[in-house]
Amino acid sequence: MTATTTALHIDPIGQVREYDLGADQSQQYRVIGRALLDSAEAVEHIERPQGPNVVILARVHRAGQPLNIRAAEVSDELESQITQLVEGEVLFIGYISATDTITSLPEDVAALIREVCSRP
């Protein structure tokens, strides 16, 4: 059985989609590129005291896209120090810095994303 690595995608209108990034790094990069329809750029790295950190990925070519207010709200609730509103689609992933490994998004972060994006 192959391990799953879950990431959550938020589009500019706040719709959430779950992605299984797969187990190996090359597959993960391909899925990330397809999820964002572009090359990915890390726009925020949120250090957490326990478990995986959280990385917010956005499209490289996002200028002119609508602002992603829901992603900014999630980032704010995670006490991120994000310095700019992100335009366009974003993908939240788990990341272990010590091993440079993409991992599943922590369950509490996934729950927060779903809760924030379900707000009226």
C-alpha positions in Angstrom: 0.0 0.0 0.0 1.3 3.4 -1.0 1.4 6.1 1.6 -0.6 9.2 0.8 0.6 12.8 1.1 -2.3 15.1 1.4 -2.2 18.8 0.4 -5.1 21.3 0.2 -5.7 23.7 -2.7 -7.6 26.9 -2.2 -8.9 28.8 -5.2 -9.5 32.6 -5.1 -13.2 32.1 -4.3 -12.4 29.9 -1.3 -13.2 26.5 -2.8 -11.0 23.7 -1.3 -9.8 20.7 -3.1 -7.7 17.8 -1.7 -4.7 16.4 -3.6 -2.8 13.2 -3.0 0.7 14.2 -3.8 2.0 10.7 -3.8 5.0 9.1 -2.1 8.0 10.0 -4.3 9.4 13.5 -4.8 9.2 13.6 -8.6 5.5 12.6 -8.5 4.9 15.3 -5.8 6.4 18.0 -8.0 4.3 16.9 -10.9 1.0 16.9 -8.9 1.9 20.4 -7.4 2.5 21.8 -10.9 -0.8 20.4 -12.2 -2.7 21.6 -9.1 -1.5 25.2 -9.6 -1.3 25.0 -13.4 2.1 26.5 -13.3 5.5 26.2 -11.6 5.2 26.7 -7.8 6.8 29.3 -5.6 6.9 29.1 -1.8 5.3 32.3 -0.6 5.2 31.4 3.1 6.9 28.9 5.4 5.2 28.5 8.7 7.3 26.9 11.5 5.3 24.8 14.0 6.6 23.7 17.4 5.5 20.1 16.7 4.9 18.0 13.6 5.5 19.1 10.1 5.8 22.8 9.2 3.4 24.3 6.7 4.4 25.7 3.3 2.1 27.8 1.2 2.8 27.4 -2.5 1.5 29.8 -5.2 1.8 30.0 -9.0 4.9 31.7 -10.3 2.9 33.6 -12.9 0.1 35.0 -10.5 0.3 38.7 -11.2 -3.2 40.0 -12.1 -5.0 37.1 -10.6 -7.7 37.8 -8.0 -6.5 38.0 -4.4 -6.9 34.9 -2.3 -8.6 36.3 0.8 -9.3 32.8 2.3 -5.7 31.8 2.0 -4.7 35.0 3.8 -7.2 34.3 6.5 -5.8 30.8 7.1 -2.3 32.2 7.1 -3.3 34.8 9.6 -5.0 32.2 11.9 -1.8 30.1 11.7 0.0 33.2 13.0 2.1 33.5 9.8 4.1 36.6 9.1 3.0 36.7 5.5 3.9 40.1 4.1 1.6 40.3 1.1 -1.8 39.1 0.0 -1.4 36.2 -2.4 -3.0 36.3 -5.8 -4.5 33.3 -7.4 -4.6 29.7 -6.4 -2.5 28.3 -3.5 -1.6 24.9 -2.2 -0.9 24.2 1.5 1.5 21.4 2.1 3.3 19.8 5.1 7.1 20.0 5.1 9.9 18.6 7.2 12.8 21.0 7.0 15.4 18.6 8.6 14.9 16.1 5.8 13.8 18.4 3.0 10.6 16.2 2.7 7.1 17.1 1.6 4.6 15.4 3.9 0.9 15.4 4.6 -0.6 18.6 5.8 -1.2 18.4 9.6 -4.8 17.4 10.4 -5.3 20.5 12.6 -4.3 22.8 9.7 -6.5 20.8 7.2 -9.4 21.3 9.6 -8.7 25.0 9.9 -8.5 25.4 6.1 -11.9 23.7 5.7 -13.4 25.7 8.5 -12.2 29.1 7.2 -13.2 28.3 3.6 -16.7 27.3 4.7 -17.4 30.7 6.3 -20.0 32.9 4.6 
